[in-house]
Amino acid sequence: MTDIFDIEGRSILVAGAGGIGAGIAAELARRGARLTIADVDETAVERVREALPGEGHAACILNITEEDSCASAVATAVSNGGRLDGVLNAVGILRIAPALELPIDDFTASLNINVTGALLLARQAGKIMIDQGGGRIVTIASVSSKVANPNYAAYATSKAALSQLTRVLAVEWAKHQVAVNAIGPAVVPTPMSNPFMTDPEYRAYQMSHIPMGRMATVEDLFGTALLLLSSAGAFITGQTFYIDGGRTLV
Ligand SMILES: NC(=O)c1ccc[n+]([C@@H]2O[C@H](COP(=O)([O-])OP(=O)(O)OC[C@H]3O[C@@H](n4cnc5c(N)ncnc54)[C@H](O)[C@@H]3O)[C@@H](O)[C@H]2O)c1
């Protein structure tokens, strides 16, 4: 029987070697995908690549805010995998401050990395996928695409824009069978969230807003990532999937 979630041999570029990128990459590699790991942090890409199960994985440096760097990461993935079946973009930054005190540099950096960077990487990958007749682009958005946490002006604005960018790219590239989607997790313990979750007030706020009463885990994201990167997801495009224990419902 054919497994519609099979991703064995698929060439996938994983951008972002942090907590979520590394976790999903390990699961994709366990299922036989051929990965290229890319991040601005040179040590992280090598560490993550070395820990991957299986053979044939590559690593490269990526500054997602520079289009040449995005093109080069896409080229590395194509040369490593022979084509580019999918991109999982788990690059991002989180800046938290009350709007009255938020440094404008934090706001513009959030838009630059979380939105402009997502566009630059997606369109470099999109070009290749259009030429080869199809592909999948999955970006990690957030529950902040939808909910308005206090002090999240920079992050939430960027993630809402990212979800809308996902819809526009999906419509533009649908005729080429390039599907573009996003995953919106609730808070996941990673190097991004851990420093904030040690603040009891912040933690209590977050936990009291998740109806299932716990944080997300990286493992909670595996199913959706697989769905969107395998043939099971062939007709799904433009969506943000909230993996959030009900966080966006309340
Ligand atoms: N951790 C959470 O609670 C959570 C919840 C919802 C959504 N997300 C989103 O998931 C994604 C991954 O987050 P994470 O928790 O793994 O964070 P993380 O900080 O562990 O990883 C983020 C990675 O992005 C890389 N990066 C930053 N700027 C870059 C740039 N200019 N070019 C290339 N790489 C760059 C960092 O080096 C880091 O490895 C982000 O988009 C984040 O907003 C995280």
The ligand as a Tripos MOL2 file, in Angstrom:
@<TRIPOS>MOLECULE
LIG
   44    48     1     0     0
SMALL
NO_CHARGES

@<TRIPOS>ATOM
      1 N1          9.5800   28.6470   20.0820 N.am      1 LIG1
      2 C1          8.3380   29.0870   20.0660 C.2       1 LIG1
      3 O1          7.6590   29.2080   21.1060 O.2       1 LIG1
      4 C2          7.6830   29.4180   18.7560 C.ar      1 LIG1
      5 C3          6.2850   29.4910   18.7140 C.ar      1 LIG1
      6 C4          5.6730   29.8240   17.5120 C.ar      1 LIG1
      7 C5          6.4330   30.0740   16.3930 C.ar      1 LIG1
      8 N2          7.7930   30.0000   16.4590 N.ar      1 LIG1
      9 C6          8.5450   30.2950   15.2420 C.3       1 LIG1
     10 O2          9.2520   29.1560   14.8430 O.3       1 LIG1
     11 C7         10.4570   29.5390   14.1490 C.3       1 LIG1
     12 C8         11.6500   28.8440   14.8000 C.3       1 LIG1
     13 O3         11.7230   29.2740   16.1510 O.3       1 LIG1
     14 P1         12.6010   28.5090   17.2520 P.3       1 LIG1
     15 O4         11.7870   28.4440   18.4610 O.co2     1 LIG1
     16 O5         13.1980   27.2970   16.6650 O.co2     1 LIG1
     17 O6         13.7050   29.6270   17.4910 O.3       1 LIG1
     18 P2         15.3000   29.5120   17.6050 P.3       1 LIG1
     19 O7         15.7410   30.8320   18.1100 O.co2     1 LIG1
     20 O8         15.6540   28.2830   18.3370 O.co2     1 LIG1
     21 O9         15.7260   29.3450   16.0620 O.3       1 LIG1
     22 C9         15.6510   30.3920   15.1500 C.3       1 LIG1
     23 C10        16.8240   30.2590   14.1970 C.3       1 LIG1
     24 O10        16.7630   31.3250   13.2410 O.3       1 LIG1
     25 C11        18.1080   31.6800   12.9440 C.3       1 LIG1
     26 N3         18.1780   33.0030   12.3500 N.ar      1 LIG1
     27 C12        17.9210   34.2030   12.9360 C.ar      1 LIG1
     28 N4         18.1410   35.2050   12.0690 N.ar      1 LIG1
     29 C13        18.5180   34.6270   10.9010 C.ar      1 LIG1
     30 C14        18.8720   35.1380    9.6250 C.ar      1 LIG1
     31 N5         18.9160   36.4560    9.3770 N.pl3     1 LIG1
     32 N6         19.1750   34.2660    8.6360 N.ar      1 LIG1
     33 C15        19.1710   32.9280    8.8830 C.ar      1 LIG1
     34 N7         18.8790   32.3730   10.0840 N.ar      1 LIG1
     35 C16        18.5490   33.2310   11.0710 C.ar      1 LIG1
     36 C17        18.8190   31.6070   14.2900 C.3       1 LIG1
     37 O11        20.2140   31.5180   14.1360 O.3       1 LIG1
     38 C18        18.1790   30.3620   14.8990 C.3       1 LIG1
     39 O12        18.9460   29.2100   14.6460 O.3       1 LIG1
     40 C19        10.5020   31.0740   14.2350 C.3       1 LIG1
     41 O13         9.9500   31.6090   13.0570 O.3       1 LIG1
     42 C20         9.5910   31.3720   15.4080 C.3       1 LIG1
     43 O14         9.0340   32.6660   15.3080 O.3       1 LIG1
     44 C21         8.4400   29.6770   17.6170 C.ar      1 LIG1
@<TRIPOS>BOND
     1     1     2 1
     2     2     3 2
     3     2     4 1
     4     4     5 ar
     5     4    44 ar
     6     5     6 ar
     7     6     7 ar
     8     7     8 ar
     9     8     9 1
    10     8    44 ar
    11     9    10 1
    12     9    42 1
    13    10    11 1
    14    11    12 1
    15    11    40 1
    16    12    13 1
    17    13    14 1
    18    14    15 2
    19    14    16 1
    20    14    17 1
    21    17    18 1
    22    18    19 2
    23    18    20 1
    24    18    21 1
    25    21    22 1
    26    22    23 1
    27    23    24 1
    28    23    38 1
    29    24    25 1
    30    25    26 1
    31    25    36 1
    32    26    27 ar
    33    26    35 ar
    34    27    28 ar
    35    28    29 ar
    36    29    30 ar
    37    29    35 ar
    38    30    31 1
    39    30    32 ar
    40    32    33 ar
    41    33    34 ar
    42    34    35 ar
    43    36    37 1
    44    36    38 1
    45    38    39 1
    46    40    41 1
    47    40    42 1
    48    42    43 1
@<TRIPOS>SUBSTRUCTURE
     1 LIG1         1 GROUP 0 **** ****
